[in-house]
Amino acid sequence: MTHRDLAWRGLGTGLIVVAAIVRILDASGAHAGLGLLAFLLVVAGLVLIFQGKRVPAALRIERSRHRLLAQAIHDRRRTHSVDRER
């Protein structure tokens, strides 16, 4: 496991710890917004723990101008295979 992967997993663990602290501080459940925030932090933390180094790559792809390239290649191959069958 690389240092970068450990850093992303550590960040995920930190988010889960913060979510647990938020839920402990709001033990009565009086604030629904804090419960939702804790849930979102746990989900984000789990994604970072399990996906690790794939998260920054996915974010870079989504911000790039080539984010639709894979779908375009798939569509083109599908249309070429339909043209060959005719």
Buried (B, 14 or more C-beta within 10 A) or exposed (E): EEEEEEEBBEBBBEBBEBBBEBBEEBEEEEEEEBBEBBEEBBEBBBBBBEBBBEBEEEEEEEEEEEEEEEEEEEEEEEEEEEEEEE
